[in-house]
Amino acid sequence: MFDPVGVLAGVLVGGLIAWAVTWAYYRRGARDLRDVAAELSRLMTLILRALEEGGIATLTQDATGRIVGLVIQLGGGTSAAHPRATSILDVRKASDSASPTVKHPGGAAE
């Protein structure tokens, strides 16, 4: 025989169990994601610091010391007439500039 109260109670209990399991997986996933993001941020900072220490890049920082930009200087010999060509790539946060700019020592920017 069909018992509507029993069906309704089963649906409610089943929904509650499904919600609890989903919530537990969500919380664990959020924690794992936060841990991975923190580790990636730490590694990226190490890489940027290594580029700066190697003289390849110059970091720009905000008042709190957080890295907000990166200037990369690329250079190399081209010919006897122009023994060295240098370009500077200035990369900043998206809010600072729409796209990266390349500046040449002659003053022109691309």
OpenMM code with the backbone's topology and positions (N, CA, C; nanometers):
from openmm import Vec3, app, unit

residues = "MET PHE ASP PRO VAL GLY VAL LEU ALA GLY VAL LEU VAL GLY GLY LEU ILE ALA TRP ALA VAL THR TRP ALA TYR TYR ARG ARG GLY ALA ARG ASP LEU ARG ASP VAL ALA ALA GLU LEU SER ARG LEU MET THR LEU ILE LEU ARG ALA LEU GLU GLU GLY GLY ILE ALA THR LEU THR GLN ASP ALA THR GLY ARG ILE VAL GLY LEU VAL ILE GLN LEU GLY GLY GLY THR SER ALA ALA HIS PRO ARG ALA THR SER ILE LEU ASP VAL ARG LYS ALA SER ASP SER ALA SER PRO THR VAL LYS HIS PRO GLY GLY ALA ALA GLU".split()
positions = [
    Vec3(0.0814, -0.1159, 0.0000),
    Vec3(0.0000, 0.0000, 0.0000),
    Vec3(0.0875, 0.1246, 0.0000),
    Vec3(0.0417, 0.2280, -0.0652),
    Vec3(0.1137, 0.3540, -0.0808),
    Vec3(0.0987, 0.4394, 0.0450),
    Vec3(0.2106, 0.4774, 0.1041),
    Vec3(0.2093, 0.5596, 0.2252),
    Vec3(0.2765, 0.6935, 0.1934),
    Vec3(0.1999, 0.8012, 0.1676),
    Vec3(0.2583, 0.9297, 0.1288),
    Vec3(0.3478, 0.9899, 0.2382),
    Vec3(0.3143, 0.9691, 0.3642),
    Vec3(0.3967, 1.0225, 0.4726),
    Vec3(0.5325, 0.9524, 0.4738),
    Vec3(0.5331, 0.8231, 0.4534),
    Vec3(0.6583, 0.7461, 0.4492),
    Vec3(0.7447, 0.7877, 0.3316),
    Vec3(0.6817, 0.8099, 0.2144),
    Vec3(0.7554, 0.8541, 0.0959),
    Vec3(0.8163, 0.9915, 0.1217),
    Vec3(0.7369, 1.0819, 0.1760),
    Vec3(0.7857, 1.2169, 0.2047),
    Vec3(0.9008, 1.2129, 0.3062),
    Vec3(0.8880, 1.1298, 0.4094),
    Vec3(0.9942, 1.1171, 0.5097),
    Vec3(1.1201, 1.0597, 0.4456),
    Vec3(1.1058, 0.9617, 0.3570),
    Vec3(1.2212, 0.9026, 0.2880),
    Vec3(1.2913, 1.0035, 0.1985),
    Vec3(1.2128, 1.0846, 0.1269),
    Vec3(1.2710, 1.1874, 0.0405),
    Vec3(1.3471, 1.2900, 0.1246),
    Vec3(1.2891, 1.3325, 0.2349),
    Vec3(1.3542, 1.4312, 0.3208),
    Vec3(1.4826, 1.3767, 0.3827),
    Vec3(1.4775, 1.2540, 0.4338),
    Vec3(1.5960, 1.1943, 0.4939),
    Vec3(1.7040, 1.1712, 0.3879),
    Vec3(1.6644, 1.1216, 0.2720),
    Vec3(1.7604, 1.0999, 0.1628),
    Vec3(1.8224, 1.2312, 0.1164),
    Vec3(1.7410, 1.3357, 0.1066),
    Vec3(1.7940, 1.4666, 0.0678),
    Vec3(1.8913, 1.5213, 0.1702),
    Vec3(1.8610, 1.5015, 0.2966),
    Vec3(1.9486, 1.5486, 0.4039),
    Vec3(2.0830, 1.4752, 0.4000),
    Vec3(2.0779, 1.3441, 0.3775),
    Vec3(2.2023, 1.2659, 0.3677),
    Vec3(2.2841, 1.3110, 0.2464),
    Vec3(2.2183, 1.3284, 0.1328),
    Vec3(2.2883, 1.3741, 0.0117),
    Vec3(2.3509, 1.5115, 0.0341),
    Vec3(2.2790, 1.6027, 0.1000),
    Vec3(2.3314, 1.7358, 0.1274),
    Vec3(2.4543, 1.7279, 0.2176),
    Vec3(2.4496, 1.6447, 0.3217),
    Vec3(2.5607, 1.6332, 0.4159),
    Vec3(2.6865, 1.5783, 0.3472),
    Vec3(2.6700, 1.4771, 0.2627),
    Vec3(2.7848, 1.4201, 0.1916),
    Vec3(2.8427, 1.5226, 0.0945),
    Vec3(2.7570, 1.5915, 0.0203),
    Vec3(2.8026, 1.6925, -0.0746),
    Vec3(2.8749, 1.8057, -0.0026),
    Vec3(2.8215, 1.8518, 0.1077),
    Vec3(2.8823, 1.9592, 0.1841),
    Vec3(3.0206, 1.9188, 0.2351),
    Vec3(3.0342, 1.7939, 0.2810),
    Vec3(3.1633, 1.7457, 0.3309),
    Vec3(3.2675, 1.7447, 0.2187),
    Vec3(3.2313, 1.6954, 0.1002),
    Vec3(3.3234, 1.6948, -0.0130),
    Vec3(3.3572, 1.8370, -0.0565),
    Vec3(3.2609, 1.9268, -0.0547),
    Vec3(3.2840, 2.0662, -0.0910),
    Vec3(3.3853, 2.1291, 0.0043),
    Vec3(3.3675, 2.1092, 0.1332),
    Vec3(3.4590, 2.1664, 0.2324),
    Vec3(3.6009, 2.1127, 0.2151),
    Vec3(3.6114, 1.9821, 0.1923),
    Vec3(3.7432, 1.9227, 0.1738),
    Vec3(3.8076, 1.9753, 0.0453),
    Vec3(3.7304, 1.9856, -0.0621),
    Vec3(3.7814, 2.0388, -0.1885),
    Vec3(3.8254, 2.1836, -0.1761),
    Vec3(3.7486, 2.2640, -0.1041),
    Vec3(3.7842, 2.4044, -0.0839),
    Vec3(3.9141, 2.4165, -0.0051),
    Vec3(3.9306, 2.3340, 0.0957),
    Vec3(4.0535, 2.3360, 0.1758),
    Vec3(4.1725, 2.2938, 0.0904),
    Vec3(4.1570, 2.1879, 0.0107),
    Vec3(4.2651, 2.1420, -0.0760),
    Vec3(4.3020, 2.2497, -0.1779),
    Vec3(4.2022, 2.3139, -0.2355),
    Vec3(4.2268, 2.4194, -0.3334),
    Vec3(4.3023, 2.5358, -0.2696),
    Vec3(4.2650, 2.5733, -0.1499),
    Vec3(4.3329, 2.6822, -0.0786),
    Vec3(4.4795, 2.6457, -0.0528),
    Vec3(4.5047, 2.5211, -0.0138),
    Vec3(4.6422, 2.4765, 0.0117),
    Vec3(4.7260, 2.4786, -0.1163),
    Vec3(4.6692, 2.4303, -0.2259),
    Vec3(4.7412, 2.4278, -0.3533),
    Vec3(4.7679, 2.5707, -0.4014),
    Vec3(4.6704, 2.6594, -0.3896),
    Vec3(4.6889, 2.7984, -0.4316),
    Vec3(4.7987, 2.8657, -0.3496),
    Vec3(4.8042, 2.8406, -0.2213),
    Vec3(4.9086, 2.8987, -0.1367),
    Vec3(5.0459, 2.8473, -0.1778),
    Vec3(5.0565, 2.7188, -0.2062),
    Vec3(5.1835, 2.6609, -0.2492),
    Vec3(5.2271, 2.7171, -0.3840),
    Vec3(5.1347, 2.7297, -0.4787),
    Vec3(5.1673, 2.7866, -0.6096),
    Vec3(5.2108, 2.9325, -0.5961),
    Vec3(5.1462, 3.0065, -0.5101),
    Vec3(5.1844, 3.1462, -0.4872),
    Vec3(5.3255, 3.1537, -0.4293),
    Vec3(5.3563, 3.0666, -0.3362),
    Vec3(5.4902, 3.0638, -0.2773),
    Vec3(5.5957, 3.0299, -0.3821),
    Vec3(5.5676, 2.9299, -0.4658),
    Vec3(5.6625, 2.8903, -0.5694),
    Vec3(5.6801, 3.0005, -0.6739),
    Vec3(5.5709, 3.0682, -0.7117),
    Vec3(5.5808, 3.1766, -0.8090),
    Vec3(5.6657, 3.2901, -0.7536),
    Vec3(5.6494, 3.3204, -0.6244),
    Vec3(5.7309, 3.4243, -0.5622),
    Vec3(5.8784, 3.3846, -0.5645),
    Vec3(5.9079, 3.2577, -0.5376),
    Vec3(6.0465, 3.2105, -0.5437),
    Vec3(6.1048, 3.2254, -0.6837),
    Vec3(6.0259, 3.1907, -0.7848),
    Vec3(6.0722, 3.2024, -0.9236),
    Vec3(6.0976, 3.3488, -0.9587),
    Vec3(6.0048, 3.4372, -0.9220),
    Vec3(6.0222, 3.5793, -0.9508),
    Vec3(6.1438, 3.6355, -0.8783),
    Vec3(6.1635, 3.5961, -0.7533),
    Vec3(6.2815, 3.6423, -0.6784),
    Vec3(6.4105, 3.5921, -0.7439),
    Vec3(6.4098, 3.4682, -0.7939),
    Vec3(6.5270, 3.4134, -0.8612),
    Vec3(6.5563, 3.4910, -0.9896),
    Vec3(6.4522, 3.5275, -1.0645),
    Vec3(6.4716, 3.6087, -1.1850),
    Vec3(6.5322, 3.7438, -1.1497),
    Vec3(6.4865, 3.8022, -1.0394),
    Vec3(6.5399, 3.9313, -0.9971),
    Vec3(6.6855, 3.9172, -0.9514),
    Vec3(6.7151, 3.8138, -0.8732),
    Vec3(6.8518, 3.7923, -0.8256),
    Vec3(6.9473, 3.7654, -0.9412),
    Vec3(6.8991, 3.7008, -1.0468),
    Vec3(6.9822, 3.6709, -1.1635),
    Vec3(6.9995, 3.7891, -1.2568),
    Vec3(6.9339, 3.9000, -1.2262),
    Vec3(6.9468, 4.0184, -1.3104),
    Vec3(6.8627, 4.0134, -1.4364),
    Vec3(6.7712, 3.9198, -1.4444),
    Vec3(6.6865, 3.9049, -1.5628),
    Vec3(6.5638, 3.9937, -1.5539),
    Vec3(6.5157, 4.0188, -1.4342),
    Vec3(6.3910, 4.0931, -1.4159),
    Vec3(6.4041, 4.1885, -1.2980),
    Vec3(6.3176, 4.2898, -1.3005),
    Vec3(6.3043, 4.3814, -1.1882),
    Vec3(6.1597, 4.3745, -1.1423),
    Vec3(6.1384, 4.3524, -1.0138),
    Vec3(6.0035, 4.3408, -0.9600),
    Vec3(5.9549, 4.4764, -0.9123),
    Vec3(5.8269, 4.5041, -0.9346),
    Vec3(5.7657, 4.6219, -0.8762),
    Vec3(5.6720, 4.5741, -0.7669),
    Vec3(5.6721, 4.6473, -0.6547),
    Vec3(5.5964, 4.6044, -0.5380),
    Vec3(5.5085, 4.7176, -0.4879),
    Vec3(5.4001, 4.6817, -0.4211),
    Vec3(5.3140, 4.7833, -0.3605),
    Vec3(5.3703, 4.8208, -0.2233),
    Vec3(5.2986, 4.9052, -0.1504),
    Vec3(5.3460, 4.9551, -0.0211),
    Vec3(5.3652, 4.8435, 0.0816),
    Vec3(5.2930, 4.7325, 0.0665),
    Vec3(5.3047, 4.6215, 0.1620),
    Vec3(5.4132, 4.5221, 0.1230),
    Vec3(5.4780, 4.5420, 0.0084),
    Vec3(5.5829, 4.4512, -0.0368),
    Vec3(5.5339, 4.3406, -0.1278),
    Vec3(5.4033, 4.3394, -0.1584),
    Vec3(5.3477, 4.2380, -0.2481),
    Vec3(5.3884, 4.2690, -0.3916),
    Vec3(5.4305, 4.1692, -0.4658),
    Vec3(5.4738, 4.1873, -0.6039),
    Vec3(5.3516, 4.2171, -0.6902),
    Vec3(5.3566, 4.3304, -0.7620),
    Vec3(5.2436, 4.3694, -0.8463),
    Vec3(5.2842, 4.3868, -0.9923),
    Vec3(5.4114, 4.3794, -1.0232),
    Vec3(5.4564, 4.3963, -1.1614),
    Vec3(5.5930, 4.3351, -1.1821),
    Vec3(5.6298, 4.3241, -1.3077),
    Vec3(5.7543, 4.2585, -1.3448),
    Vec3(5.8082, 4.3282, -1.4679),
    Vec3(5.9339, 4.3690, -1.4653),
    Vec3(5.9997, 4.4281, -1.5818),
    Vec3(6.1106, 4.3324, -1.6212),
    Vec3(6.1030, 4.2826, -1.7443),
    Vec3(6.2022, 4.1881, -1.7948),
    Vec3(6.2859, 4.2591, -1.8994),
    Vec3(6.4178, 4.2548, -1.8842),
    Vec3(6.5064, 4.3164, -1.9816),
    Vec3(6.5719, 4.2055, -2.0613),
    Vec3(6.5492, 4.2105, -2.1913),
    Vec3(6.6050, 4.1110, -2.2821),
    Vec3(6.7093, 4.1794, -2.3692),
    Vec3(6.8185, 4.1142, -2.3971),
    Vec3(6.9209, 4.1749, -2.4818),
    Vec3(7.0049, 4.0688, -2.5486),
    Vec3(7.0783, 4.1115, -2.6514),
    Vec3(7.1670, 4.0202, -2.7205),
    Vec3(7.2343, 4.0916, -2.8355),
    Vec3(7.3435, 4.0389, -2.8829),
    Vec3(7.4147, 4.0984, -2.9951),
    Vec3(7.3434, 4.0699, -3.1264),
    Vec3(7.3500, 4.1684, -3.2199),
    Vec3(7.2835, 4.1493, -3.3483),
    Vec3(7.3792, 4.1561, -3.4653),
    Vec3(7.4713, 4.2519, -3.4668),
    Vec3(7.5680, 4.2641, -3.5757),
    Vec3(7.6811, 4.3552, -3.5311),
    Vec3(7.7810, 4.3720, -3.6187),
    Vec3(7.8935, 4.4595, -3.5853),
    Vec3(7.8479, 4.6054, -3.5760),
    Vec3(7.7514, 4.6448, -3.6590),
    Vec3(7.7029, 4.7834, -3.6586),
    Vec3(7.6204, 4.8123, -3.5338),
    Vec3(7.5482, 4.7143, -3.4869),
    Vec3(7.4660, 4.7269, -3.3663),
    Vec3(7.5043, 4.6128, -3.2728),
    Vec3(7.6101, 4.6317, -3.1953),
    Vec3(7.6602, 4.5201, -3.1147),
    Vec3(7.5661, 4.4712, -3.0064),
    Vec3(7.4708, 4.5551, -2.9674),
    Vec3(7.3790, 4.5108, -2.8621),
    Vec3(7.2428, 4.5722, -2.8853),
    Vec3(7.1409, 4.4890, -2.8813),
    Vec3(7.0029, 4.5365, -2.8917),
    Vec3(6.9332, 4.5007, -2.7614),
    Vec3(6.8622, 4.5951, -2.7043),
    Vec3(6.7970, 4.5719, -2.5760),
    Vec3(6.6517, 4.6139, -2.5841),
    Vec3(6.5645, 4.5334, -2.5270),
    Vec3(6.4233, 4.5677, -2.5141),
    Vec3(6.3823, 4.5435, -2.3704),
    Vec3(6.2828, 4.6179, -2.3260),
    Vec3(6.2329, 4.6013, -2.1894),
    Vec3(6.0855, 4.5667, -2.1977),
    Vec3(6.0463, 4.4569, -2.1373),
    Vec3(5.9069, 4.4148, -2.1319),
    Vec3(5.8541, 4.4487, -1.9935),
    Vec3(5.7523, 4.5336, -1.9886),
    Vec3(5.6954, 4.5792, -1.8620),
    Vec3(5.5588, 4.5138, -1.8443),
    Vec3(5.5467, 4.4226, -1.7482),
    Vec3(5.4221, 4.3495, -1.7249),
    Vec3(5.3663, 4.3950, -1.5910),
    Vec3(5.2420, 4.4411, -1.5910),
    Vec3(5.1785, 4.4873, -1.4682),
    Vec3(5.0444, 4.4187, -1.4506),
    Vec3(4.9788, 4.4469, -1.3372),
    Vec3(4.8453, 4.3933, -1.3140),
    Vec3(4.7520, 4.4416, -1.4237),
    Vec3(4.6459, 4.3653, -1.4478),
    Vec3(4.5496, 4.4000, -1.5521),
    Vec3(4.4888, 4.5369, -1.5282),
    Vec3(4.4740, 4.5792, -1.4045),
    Vec3(4.4137, 4.7087, -1.3757),
    Vec3(4.5089, 4.8235, -1.4080),
    Vec3(4.6419, 4.7967, -1.4158),
    Vec3(4.7385, 4.9013, -1.4452),
    Vec3(4.7519, 4.9292, -1.5942),
    Vec3(4.7406, 4.8257, -1.6752),
    Vec3(4.7623, 4.8416, -1.8187),
    Vec3(4.6830, 4.7344, -1.8922),
    Vec3(4.6306, 4.7699, -2.0076),
    Vec3(4.5505, 4.6745, -2.0843),
    Vec3(4.6371, 4.5624, -2.1398),
    Vec3(4.7623, 4.5926, -2.1790),
    Vec3(4.8496, 4.4895, -2.2329),
    Vec3(4.9942, 4.5257, -2.2020),
    Vec3(5.0848, 4.4279, -2.2078),
    Vec3(5.2251, 4.4562, -2.1813),
    Vec3(5.2817, 4.5514, -2.2862),
    Vec3(5.3784, 4.6311, -2.2483),
    Vec3(5.4437, 4.7203, -2.3441),
    Vec3(5.5886, 4.6802, -2.3565),
    Vec3(5.6428, 4.6966, -2.4766),
    Vec3(5.7827, 4.6716, -2.5019),
    Vec3(5.8465, 4.8059, -2.5327),
    Vec3(5.9478, 4.8435, -2.4547),
    Vec3(6.0155, 4.9707, -2.4746),
    Vec3(6.1564, 4.9430, -2.5250),
    Vec3(6.1966, 5.0186, -2.6253),
    Vec3(6.3305, 5.0058, -2.6797),
    Vec3(6.4135, 5.1228, -2.6287),
    Vec3(6.5428, 5.1044, -2.6126),
    Vec3(6.6246, 5.2108, -2.5577),
    Vec3(6.6135, 5.3431, -2.6350),
    Vec3(6.5768, 5.3373, -2.7622),
    Vec3(6.5606, 5.4589, -2.8409),
    Vec3(6.4398, 5.5392, -2.7981),
    Vec3(6.3526, 5.4820, -2.7145),
    Vec3(6.2384, 5.5548, -2.6620),
    Vec3(6.1051, 5.5115, -2.7172),
    Vec3(6.1014, 5.4444, -2.8312),
    Vec3(5.9732, 5.4040, -2.8906),
    Vec3(5.9166, 5.2845, -2.8155),
    Vec3(5.7866, 5.2827, -2.8022),
    Vec3(5.7179, 5.1706, -2.7361),
    Vec3(5.6287, 5.1023, -2.8363),
    Vec3(5.6157, 4.9735, -2.8251),
    Vec3(5.5269, 4.8970, -2.9149),
    Vec3(5.3968, 4.8697, -2.8468),
] * unit.nanometer
topology = app.Topology()
chain = topology.addChain("A")
for resn in residues:
    res = topology.addResidue(resn, chain)
    for name in ("N", "CA", "C"):
        topology.addAtom(name, app.Element.getBySymbol(name[0]), res)
